[in-house]
Amino acid sequence: MKFPEFERSLEAAAPPATLHLALQALWWDAKGDWNKAHECAQADEGNSSCDWVHAYLHRKEGDASNAGYWYRQAGKPVAKVSLADEWHAIVQALIA
């Protein structure tokens, strides 16, 4: 799946079944459902992709301490870019 196809999938009521949980989490986040996004990220803790998305979600929530923990778990630096730019970067990285 390429990024434009991922974006088009946001018109559906549910994410494509073939998406990894980390991408499902970002899909739900883009739809404005932080709780479903968080559930997806938590469903595969220990997976660095899900941990990265988990970090992003807690950063978005405003919980810097919890976000920092998940960035460390994911092996990623704490993001300094806008939330929108981080969302885009994570999607691009996970689709690649």
C-alpha positions, 0 to 999 in steps of 0.5 A: 500500500502506498500513502495515497491509498492509505489516505483514500482508505480513510473514507471507509468506516473501518481500516483495511483488514490487512493493515498492521496494528500500528497502521490501524492505530494511525488510521483510527487516529486520523479518523479522530478516535484516539481510544481505538487508536490507543487500543490498537497500539497497546494490542502489540506492545513490544513491537517497535512499530506499535510502541512508536505509534503509542509514543505519538499517541501519548504525545498527542494526548499531552502526556510527555512522560508516558510518551517519552517512555514509549519513544524509548521502548521504540528506540526512537527519539522524542519527536520535535516536529508537529503532530501532523508531520509526525503522523505523516512520517510514521505512516510513510515509514511503516508503509515503506 
